[in-house]
Amino acid sequence: MTGIWNPDPPETLEIASWRFSEFLASEGFPSKICWLTREDILIGLHDYRYLIHARRMEGLKEAESTYALGLERGLGIALTAFCAFNNETFAYVIIPEDDIDRQHRLMGKGLKLSHPKEQRTTTVVLSELRWKILASRYAERSKMLWP
C-alpha cells in the first residue's frame, strides 16, 4: 500500500473524499470514488481477479457511518482504495477497534489515505442474481481480505 497521512481528519466524509479524490488522481487512479462494503468484494478462484458488486447507496451509507464513528473514537480513519475499474476507484473506510489495532494497521490518529501498489484485474457485477451465485461460490475464500 502507498499512502499519505494527515493529522487532522475533516469533520465529514464528504470533505475527506475530496482530499482522497485529489490524492488518487495524483497517483494515477480515477478520481471518482465508489464506496464499498465488505459484502461487495470477492476474489475469483482461478485468476484471483476482484469481483465487485457496486451497490453505491449501501456503500456510501456504510462509509459515512464508519467515518463518523472513527471521528468519535479518535483513533484514526483510513480511506483505502481497493481497486479501480474504468473511471472509478473502489474504496472503503477502515477504523481501528482499539489502540493496539491502530498500531497494527500502522495508523496515526488522523486521516490515512492509501491505495494498492499494484492493480489486479477487476470485474464489476451488476446483476443481483449473478452476484448471489458468485458470492455463494467465493464468499469463504474472500474472507481472507478482512482481518
C-alpha positions, 0 to 999 in steps of 0.5 A, spaced: 500 500 500 502 507 498 499 512 502 499 519 505 497 521 512 494 527 515 493 529 522 487 532 522 481 528 519 475 533 516 469 533 520 465 529 514 466 524 509 464 528 504 470 533 505 475 527 506 473 524 499 475 530 496 482 530 499 482 522 497 479 524 490 485 529 489 490 524 492 488 518 487 488 522 481 495 524 483 497 517 483 494 515 477 487 512 479 480 515 477 478 520 481 471 518 482 470 514 488 465 508 489 464 506 496 464 499 498 462 494 503 465 488 505 459 484 502 461 487 495 468 484 494 470 477 492 476 474 489 475 469 483 478 462 484 482 461 478 485 468 476 484 471 483 481 477 479 476 482 484 469 481 483 465 487 485 458 488 486 457 496 486 451 497 490 453 505 491 447 507 496 449 501 501 456 503 500 456 510 501 451 509 507 456 504 510 462 509 509 459 515 512 457 511 518 464 508 519 467 515 518 463 518 523 464 513 528 472 513 527 471 521 528 468 519 535 473 514 537 479 518 535 483 513 533 484 514 526 480 513 519 483 510 513 480 511 506 483 505 502 482 504 495 481 497 493 481 497 486 479 501 480 475 499 474 474 504 468 473 511 471 472 509 478 476 507 484 473 502 489 474 504 496 472 503 503 473 506 510 477 502 515 477 504 523 481 501 528 477 497 534 482 499 539 489 502 540 493 496 539 489 495 532 491 502 530 498 500 531 497 494 527 494 497 521 500 502 522 495 508 523 496 515 526 490 518 529 488 522 523 486 521 516 490 515 512 489 515 505 492 509 501 491 505 495 494 498 492 501 498 489 499 494 484 492 493 480 489 486 479 484 485 474 477 487 476 470 485 474 464 489 476 457 485 477 451 488 476 446 483 476 443 481 483 442 474 481 449 473 478 452 476 484 448 471 489 451 465 485 458 468 485 458 470 492 455 463 494 461 460 490 467 465 493 464 468 499 469 463 504 475 464 500 474 472 500 474 472 507 481 472 507 481 480 505 478 482 512 482 481 518 
